[in-house]
Amino acid sequence: VAENVAFGLRMQNLPRDEIQHRVSEALERVNMAEFGHRRVTDLSGGEQQRVALARALAPRPRLLMLDEPLGALDRALREQLEAFVRGLLHETGIPAIYVTHDQEEAFAVADRLILLHDGLVEQEGTPAEVYQRPVSAWAARFFGLSNLLPGKVVSKDPLLVETVLGEFQATPSGIHPPSLQQAVTLLLR
């Protein structure tokens, strides 16, 4: 485990004492200080993920990029590590780009979310903002919100949308309010 965590530090040609100090520091940070002598292959999945985090943190990066870091773990272990990873990222203060397809994991770890659709940013904001105000039918469906109703704007102040079920007073979810007669999609919660 210690050799695994030291890999990036050796690539930086740091002095042996500095490497040992940073490895100890990183293992302590992920609650694995007693595991330095073990083989990585003898560890559980969650322990292996914590070693991977220690290896990523040891070089003291300016940015962490995590691609599906908990994807191979079972649901119970993933939920346990979500809180751990969030706390660790806040504790270190290192900004992270955390890629996941698991919505629960994203909401548990993220301070800000960016939804990508076909390679483009569909929406961004805090988890609460993105969930409470999806800016498109795709974003709403992504969150499993399926009560979508097509309509058109018939008044701007207050915002009224005419649908086949009648008129609804609505709240715009995008940056720019819709214009009169604009086709829109209502999300009914």
Disulfide bonds with the S-S distance in Angstrom:
none
